[in-house]
């Protein structure tokens, strides 16, 4: 399924120091840099609310416009505030919509609660949460899902079991990449046994100490 392009209006700016960048953020705008293609990197700013909505929208491609030209881009990287989670800076990458690019998309497992192995007490563990793919920019999905509702205890899902939309190529090893496992119900572990033995030894030591004290008396 092709992604829909989301528009984002930007304002070009001169690269500035950290003090000017803080003033920019306080005014409600987020600094960024536009890379890639045959053009030089461009510093820009975008309205914080518009940027947040654009990054949250489904689809990998953004169409940024500076009032004169419109350019298709994808998010290269973003920096977030460690406490508030607000976007602090973004790097955008120019793309050619006719040329496939590498991307990372989220992998979502569905139907886990319905899996027979889970109902029997087994533990479903997702090993791989992101997929490395190659696709045209406009064909990159927000996420890829896989149904695990038929998994039994001791089943393993590999990348070879994942079905992806047409036009998408999985880049990791299909047979060697484990996606999910469903292991048997948890039994008493060696740690539990050691803890029980430690408690028994502790009780025995206390009893011996009490006996020695009585003898001394």
C-alpha positions as CSV (number, residue, x, y, z in Angstrom):
1,X,0.0,0.0,0.0
2,X,1.4,3.3,-1.0
3,X,2.0,6.0,1.6
4,X,0.3,9.3,1.4
5,X,2.5,12.4,1.1
6,X,2.2,14.9,4.0
7,X,3.0,18.5,3.4
8,X,5.2,20.6,5.7
9,X,5.9,24.3,5.3
10,X,9.5,25.4,6.2
11,X,11.4,28.7,6.5
12,X,15.0,28.8,5.4
13,X,17.4,30.2,8.0
14,X,21.0,30.9,8.6
15,X,22.9,28.4,10.8
16,X,23.2,29.9,14.2
17,X,24.5,29.2,17.7
18,X,22.8,27.4,20.6
19,X,21.5,30.7,22.1
20,X,19.7,31.6,18.9
21,X,18.4,28.0,18.6
22,X,16.9,28.2,22.0
23,X,15.1,31.5,21.1
24,X,13.8,29.8,18.0
25,X,12.3,26.9,20.0
26,X,10.8,29.3,22.5
27,X,9.0,31.0,19.6
28,X,7.3,27.7,18.7
29,X,9.6,26.7,15.9
30,X,11.9,23.7,15.5
31,X,15.3,23.9,13.8
32,X,16.3,21.4,11.2
33,X,18.6,20.7,8.3
34,X,17.7,19.4,4.8
35,X,20.3,17.0,3.3
36,X,20.8,14.9,0.2
37,X,20.3,15.1,-3.5
38,X,22.5,17.3,-5.6
39,X,21.9,20.4,-3.5
40,X,23.8,21.7,-0.6
41,X,22.5,21.2,3.0
42,X,19.9,23.8,4.0
43,X,19.1,25.0,7.5
44,X,15.4,25.6,8.1
45,X,12.8,25.9,10.8
46,X,9.3,24.6,11.0
47,X,6.3,25.3,13.2
48,X,6.4,22.9,16.1
49,X,2.8,21.9,15.9
50,X,2.9,21.4,12.1
51,X,6.0,19.4,12.4
52,X,4.6,17.2,15.1
53,X,1.5,16.4,13.0
54,X,3.6,15.8,9.9
55,X,5.9,13.3,11.7
56,X,2.9,11.5,13.3
57,X,1.0,11.2,10.0
58,X,1.0,7.8,8.3
59,X,3.6,7.6,5.5
60,X,7.3,8.0,5.1
61,X,7.3,10.9,2.6
62,X,7.0,14.5,3.5
63,X,6.7,17.3,0.9
64,X,8.5,20.3,2.3
65,X,7.8,23.7,0.7
66,X,9.7,26.9,1.4
67,X,7.2,29.1,-0.6
68,X,9.0,28.6,-3.9
69,X,9.8,24.9,-4.4
70,X,8.3,21.6,-3.1
71,X,10.7,18.8,-2.3
72,X,9.9,15.2,-1.4
73,X,11.9,14.1,1.7
74,X,12.0,11.5,4.4
75,X,12.9,11.8,8.0
76,X,16.6,11.0,8.5
77,X,16.8,11.5,12.2
78,X,15.3,13.5,15.1
79,X,16.4,14.6,18.5
80,X,13.9,14.7,21.4
81,X,13.9,16.3,24.8
82,X,14.9,13.6,27.3
83,X,12.1,14.5,29.8
84,X,9.3,16.2,27.9
85,X,9.7,14.2,24.7
86,X,9.4,17.3,22.5
87,X,11.1,17.4,19.2
88,X,14.3,19.5,19.5
89,X,15.8,19.1,16.0
90,X,15.2,17.2,12.8
91,X,17.3,16.1,9.8
92,X,15.4,15.6,6.6
93,X,16.7,13.8,3.5
94,X,15.8,14.7,-0.1
95,X,14.6,11.6,-2.1
96,X,13.8,10.7,-5.7
97,X,10.4,9.1,-5.7
98,X,11.5,6.8,-8.5
99,X,14.5,5.4,-6.7
100,X,14.2,2.8,-4.0
101,X,15.8,3.6,-0.6
102,X,16.6,1.7,2.6
103,X,14.3,2.3,5.5
104,X,13.5,0.9,9.0
105,X,9.8,0.2,9.8
106,X,8.2,-1.2,12.9
107,X,7.0,-4.8,13.1
108,X,3.8,-5.4,15.0
109,X,2.6,-8.8,16.1
110,X,-1.1,-9.3,16.2
111,X,-3.3,-12.1,17.6
112,X,-0.9,-13.0,20.4
113,X,-3.6,-13.4,23.1
114,X,-5.5,-15.9,20.8
115,X,-2.5,-18.1,20.2
116,X,-3.1,-21.7,21.5
117,X,0.3,-21.8,23.0
118,X,-0.3,-18.5,25.0
119,X,-3.7,-19.9,26.2
120,X,-1.8,-22.9,27.5
121,X,0.5,-20.7,29.6
122,X,3.3,-20.3,27.1
123,X,5.4,-17.2,26.9
124,X,5.3,-15.2,23.6
125,X,8.5,-13.1,23.1
126,X,9.0,-10.8,20.2
127,X,12.7,-10.8,19.3
128,X,12.7,-8.5,16.2
129,X,10.8,-5.3,16.5
130,X,12.1,-3.4,13.4
131,X,12.6,-4.5,9.8
132,X,15.2,-3.2,7.4
133,X,13.6,-2.8,4.0
134,X,14.1,-1.4,0.6
135,X,11.3,0.3,-1.3
136,X,10.3,3.3,-3.3
137,X,9.9,6.3,-0.8
138,X,6.1,6.5,-1.4
139,X,5.7,2.7,-0.9
140,X,7.3,2.6,2.6
141,X,4.6,1.7,5.2
142,X,4.4,3.1,8.7
143,X,4.6,-0.5,10.0
144,X,4.3,-4.1,9.0
145,X,2.1,-6.6,10.9
146,X,2.2,-10.3,11.3
147,X,-0.5,-12.6,12.7
148,X,0.8,-15.0,15.4
149,X,-2.7,-16.2,16.5
150,X,-1.9,-19.8,15.3
151,X,1.4,-20.2,17.3
152,X,1.8,-23.3,19.4
153,X,4.3,-23.9,22.3
154,X,7.8,-24.3,20.9
155,X,7.0,-22.5,17.7
156,X,9.4,-20.0,16.2
157,X,8.7,-17.3,13.6
158,X,11.5,-16.2,11.3
159,X,11.7,-13.4,8.9
160,X,10.9,-15.9,6.1
161,X,7.4,-16.2,7.6
162,X,6.7,-12.5,7.3
163,X,4.5,-11.4,4.3
164,X,5.3,-7.8,3.1
165,X,3.4,-5.7,0.7
166,X,4.4,-5.7,-3.0
167,X,7.4,-3.6,-3.9
168,X,9.0,-4.1,-0.5
169,X,12.2,-6.1,-0.1
170,X,13.4,-7.4,3.3
171,X,17.1,-6.8,3.6
172,X,17.9,-9.1,6.6
173,X,18.6,-12.8,6.4
174,X,15.1,-14.5,6.0
175,X,16.0,-17.8,7.6
176,X,18.4,-16.7,10.3
177,X,16.5,-13.7,11.7
178,X,14.2,-14.8,14.5
179,X,11.1,-12.7,14.8
180,X,9.3,-14.4,17.8
181,X,9.3,-17.5,20.0
182,X,6.6,-19.2,22.1
183,X,8.3,-21.0,24.9
184,X,6.7,-23.5,27.4
185,X,5.2,-22.3,30.7
186,X,7.8,-21.1,33.3
187,X,8.8,-23.9,35.7
188,X,10.8,-23.6,38.9
189,X,14.2,-22.3,38.0
190,X,17.6,-23.1,39.5
191,X,17.5,-19.7,41.2
192,X,14.3,-20.6,42.9
193,X,15.8,-23.9,44.1
194,X,18.9,-22.1,45.4
195,X,16.8,-19.6,47.3
196,X,14.8,-22.4,48.9
197,X,18.0,-24.3,49.8
198,X,19.4,-21.0,51.3
199,X,16.4,-20.6,53.5
200,X,16.6,-24.2,54.7
201,X,20.3,-23.7,55.5
202,X,19.5,-20.5,57.3
203,X,16.9,-22.2,59.4
204,X,19.2,-25.0,60.3
205,X,22.0,-22.6,61.3
206,X,19.6,-20.7,63.5
207,X,18.5,-23.9,65.2
208,X,22.2,-24.9,65.8
209,X,23.0,-21.5,67.3
210,X,20.0,-21.8,69.6
211,X,21.2,-25.3,70.7
212,X,24.7,-24.1,71.4
213,X,23.4,-21.1,73.4
214,X,21.4,-23.5,75.6
215,X,24.4,-25.7,76.2
216,X,26.5,-22.8,77.3
217,X,23.8,-21.7,79.7
